[in-house]
Amino acid sequence: MLFFKTASFFATWVDVDFAEYCKKVDNRAVKKNCTIPYWLNVKAEKAGINFSKVLQEALLEVLGASE
């Protein structure tokens, strides 16, 4: 990264773990298998609940994370 100031300039080096950065910004969908009781599945489907969205929101809450 270069910063310019009038006629002189200086450069600064930044150490970046590119592999770790890629993991943090990778937003690909990953298919997971989840088992729930039959009766709960019936109720949730009747209510039109989006299972993926509910699972994502719950995981974010439990982890104290944001998107």
N, C-alpha and C positions, 0 to 999 in steps of 0.2 A: 504494500500500500504506500503510495507516495503522497506527500503533502507539500504543496508549493507555497512559498512566501516570498514575495518580491523577486529579486534576482537569484536568491540562494534557495536551496531546497535540502531536505534531508529525507532519508528513507528509514522506515522502521520495519523490523521483521516480526511476524506474528506466527506463533507455533499453533497449528490447527490439526486436531485428530480428525481427518477427513472421514474415516470409516464411522466414527462415533457420530459425527455431524449428520452423515447420510441416514443413520438409523433414526435419529431424532426428527428428521424432516420427511422421512418416507411415509407416505400416506396411503399406500396400497391397501386394498381390502384383503383380509386373511380369513379364510373359511374355518370356523371352529364348530365342533360338535358339542351340543349341550343337552343334557337329559333332565327333563322335568316330569312331575307326575301327570298322568293322563288328564285328570279332572282339571288341573291348572291350565293345561294346554287348551282344553275345550273352552273354558271361561275366557282365556286371553284371546283366542281366535274369534269368539263371538263378540268380544269387545273391540275387535279390529286393531289389536295391539301389534306394533312393529317390534318383533323380538330383538332384532339386531340393534335398533335404536335404544331400546330399554337396557340391553346388556351394555352397550357403549356408555350410556349415561351413568349406569350403576358403577361400572369399573372406574370411570373418571372420578366419581364421588368417593368411592372407597380409597382410591389412590391419592385423593386430594390434588388431582391434576386438572389442567385445562387443555383444550385442544391446541 
